[in-house]
Amino acid sequence: MAVAAWLWLCLLGLPRRAFAFAPEAAVGPGDGMNVLFIVVDDLRPVLGCYGDKLVKSPNIDQLASHSIVFNNAYAQQAVCAPSRVSFLTGRRPDTTRLYDFYSYWRVHAGNYSTMPQYFKENGYVTLSVGKVFHPGVSSNYSDDYPYSWSIPPFHPSTEKYENDKTCRGKDGKLYANLVCPVDVTEMPGGTLPDIQSTEEAIRLLNVMKTNKQKFFLAVGYHKPHIPLRYPQRQIRQSYYAAVSYLDMQVGLLLNALDDVGLSNSTIVVFTADHGWSLGEHGEWAKYSNFDVATRVPLMFYVPGMTASSVSQGERVFPYIDPFSHILGLVPQGRSEKVVELVSLFSTLAELAGLQVPPVCPETSFHVALCTEGASIVRYFNASEEKVEEEKGGCDDTYRCFNEEPVAFSQYPRPADTPQWNSDKPKLKDIRIMGYSMRTIDYRYTVWVQFNPNNFSANFEDVHAGELYMVETDPNQDYNIYNNTSHGCFLKKILGFLKH
């Protein structure tokens, strides 16, 4: 492809050509739509609609069959609290100044408006069920209530048993294993947290229907986050079994949207806070800049836009049993554009017909309402997938490919070498920051000196680098950083931070 050709010229240090995407006006379905925002913990795109042949996820696949599905969507940091605060505020981690779990952005960085807060201020009833914000210090022990939500957020009562001994061993005794199938009837309360969240979300849908209130309902599911406990009758093990359990919950929730007759007037978003490594790079975790940790599923169902409007009483999301489902559901539309979760705020505002918040200025700690992620509604049109080569040469590297869709992620480390706290360093212990840039063709990461006292990165003090070519090394196993000229990539990151 043309971009790949330019990339190799860059690697070889030869003259560059410029590539740009043809601009098109953004489109939207108009105002008045409800929003159902589904966010999942630790879910990499192991779904049928993303081409996985092993997992059973027919309900999410059915949602995809009515949606625009983004194949290359990335989180801004592969850990729960920083990622969620980032996409819920529309600001990157360097602006929220949250790289761990131990600060509240309104106090520590700036009094930034959130996506649900913006909908609330525009006449929506905003509701939170399950894990939407990360609980604890990072959301002021309140999930940012009352700023973001109309009523106090709901958390399942059985969350408190998450680390209890509930896994029955072969000896009949109970253990606190990270991975186990369970008999739901034997669990405390006879249920599981995600089941409770689904039930509460369905209850709220019925209340909103009865009261004829426009709503923004955020539903956060815990699984497939560890511990991986799921109903015993699902014989699939561990992560994939937990994904099928999640699929059942999503299926029941979307079926309820049909039941209350709101499928034709509700935007549905489905995504995750980050991915999860299942053995790749020797890791069984998140905590990195690799695709397996940063790449997430992302799909938007917009009635009348991604799918035709249905007649009264017609079902869009009938529940499907994951273990007797019909094969063959494919996404309504698919985009290969590289996009970021930080764009969710502006994208949903545009889709709902609200005024899109302004782009943040270079320094925005004092600005309450702005976003650092541009709306991606312009990519909903399949014709935008075409790449056109700009005629003539170009001497400005940043300008040459600033139109190329790029996702930026970052991850902190306490040192150059592995430490006991390498995966989750507290702010005071961060000494190195890995800034990572992902395009359709490559992932480039540079690890630089970081000062936690003033939140500054020194790009003149580069400790290490990584460069992976997607076409020849899709799993990012072969780092060619030391074998290539990569000054243009560093200029790209510096140009992004400057602009």
Secondary structure, 3 states (H helix, E strand, C coil): CHHHHHHHHHHHCCCCEEEEECCCCCCCCCCCCEEEEEEECCCCCCCHHHCCCCCCCHHHHHHHCCCEEEEEEECCCCCHHHHHHHHHHCCCHHHHCCCCCCCCHHHHCCCCCCHHHHHHHCCCEEEEEECCCCCCHHHCCCCCCCCCCCCCCECCHHHHHCCCCCEECCCCCEECCCEEEECHHHCHHHCCHHHHHHHHHHHHHHHHHHHCCCEEEEEEECCCCCCEEEECCCCCCHHHHHHHHHHHHHHHHHHHHHHCCCCCCEEEEEEECCCCCCCHHHCCCCCCCCHHHHEEEEEEECECCCECCCCCCCCCCCCCCCCCCCCCCCCCEEEEEEEEHHHHHHHHHHHCCCCCCCECCCCCCCCCCCECCCCCHHHHCHHHHCEEEEEEECCCHHHHCCCCCCEEEEEEECCCCCCCCCCCCCHHHCCEEEEEEECCCEEEEEEEEEECCCCEEEEEEEEEEEEEECCCCCCCCCCCHHHCCCHHHHHHHHHHHHC
